[in-house]
């Protein structure tokens, strides 16, 4: 009798899906339903961004991910990622955009 090799990927995918659910559920455990919906709506935007990100060749994709992390860290250190803050300080945003412009013209 031949072993069905198609079962393993679907089991692995199910395990990954359950793990994702459990971790996201834990991360959102203290949120109200409205807050969960806000997070999940933004996660759909994040997924759209990741799909665009996949259009880059592998090397560019890795550089993009590294640069995104650097910008995130800059925003964090500049106090721009606080829960009570909406948007970025115009000066901080300008500083980052100035770096982008300088890099583009180097």
N, C-alpha and C positions, 0 to 999 in steps of 0.2 A: 504494500500500500504506500502511495506517495504522500510525503508530508506536505501539508499546505503551508507554503512560505508567505502567503499573503496575510496571515493572521498577525504576525509579529509587528509590522508597522502600525496597524490599526490599534493594537494594544498599547504600543509605545506612545502613539499620538493621544490616546485616551488618558494615559498616565500623565502626559505633559499638560493636557487640558485641565485635568483635575488638580494638578499642582499649581497651575496658573490661577485657577478659581480659588483654591485655598489660600494662596499667598495674597491675592488681591482682596479677597474677603477679609483676611486678617488686617491688611493695611487700611481698609475702610471700616473697620469694626466700630469705631466711635462716631461715624458720620450719620447724619439724618438721611432719610431717603432723598430729600432734595439735594443735599450735598453730594451724595453718591451719584445722582444723575448728572450733576455738574462735572464731577470728575470723569464719569464715563463719557460724557459728550466731548470733553477735551481729549480723552483717550482716542476717540474716533479721529479727531484732527491729527493727533500724534501718529496714528496708523497711516493716514493719508500722506503725511510728511515722510514716513518711513518708506512708503511705496515709491515716492519720488526719489528718495535717497538710493533705492535699489537700482535706479536707472544709471547711476554712476558706475564707472568701471571700478573694480575691486580696490585698486590703489587710491583712487580719489575718494571712494567711500570711507576708507580708513582715515584718510586725512580729514575729511568732513567730520567724522565722529570725534576725532581728537580736537579739532577746532571748536566744535559744539561744546565739548566738555570744558575747554579753556574759557569760552564765553560764559558758560554756566558758573564756573568757579569765580570768574571776575564779578559777575552780577551778585553772587552770594557774598563775596568779601566786601563788596560795595554796599551791602545792606539792601539790595533791591529785591530780594526774594522772601520778604517777610509776609506773614499771613494777612496782616492788616493793611497791606500796601497793594494798590491796583496800578498797574503800569510801572514804567521805569522813570526815574528822574531824568528830565530832558538833558541835563548835562552829562549824566552817565551814558545815556543812549548816544549822545553826540560823540563822546570819547570813543566808544566802541565803533561807531560808524566812521570816525576819523581814521581809526586803525585799519578798517576795511578799505577805505579809499587809498590810504598810503600803501597798503599791500598791493592793491590793484594797479597802482601806478609805478611800483618798483620795477 
